[in-house]
Amino acid sequence: MSIEKIKITTPYIKLSDLLKFTGLTETGGQAKILIQEGNVKVNGEICTMRGKKMYPGDQAELGGHIVEVVEL
């Protein structure tokens, strides 16, 4: 399983925005539903907060795809 690294220039990125930015979801509405249904893991644990702040070092997983937030 590969980990996609996403570089951010801000202190954090919201989980729903991260899913949209990486292309794991097409819209914010789709991201919201997937997160609320418990389909997304953050750092290995199910997360149902779409506004969850993702900081460098955090990982999100959806459907076997893992995205890690890193500093620019």
N, C-alpha and C positions, 0 to 999 in steps of 0.2 A: 504494500500500500504506500503510495507516494504522498508526500506532504507538499502542497502548494504554498509558497511563501508570498505574502502580500505586504508590500512596504507602504507605510503610512507616514505622513508628514505632520499629523496632528497627534495630540497625546493619546487619543482613543478613536475608535470607530464603533458605531452602534451595530449590533448583531444583524439586524435586518438589512442595514446598508452594506455590510460585509457580504452577505449572501447575494445581494443584487450586483455589487461591484465585481464579484468573482464569477458571475454568470450561473451560480447554482440555482438561482431563481430568476425569473424574468421580470417580476414586478414586486413592489413592496407589499401588495396585498397577498400575493402568493407566499412570500416570506413570512408574513404575519400568521397565516393559516398553518404553515408547516411548523413554525415555532410553537404556536399555541397548542397544536395537537401532540407535541412532545417528540417530534421527529428530528430535532436538532440537539446535538450534544456540545457542550462547552467544557473544555478541559476534562473530557471523559464522563461528564454527568449531564443528564437531560436538563435542558434549560427551556423554560416557557416564557421568558421575558424578552420580547423583541427589542426593547430599548437597552438591553444588557450592553454595558460598555466593554469593548474588547481592547485590551492593552497589549503592547508588544510582549510576546511570549505566550499569549493566549491562543488556543486552538478551537476551531469550530468544525464539527463533523456533520455531514448530511449525506445520506445514501452511500456511505463508504468513501466519500471524498473528504479529505481533511485539508483545512486551510489554516495556516499559522500567520499571525500578525507579527511583523517585525518592523523595527525602526528604520527609517531611511538612512 
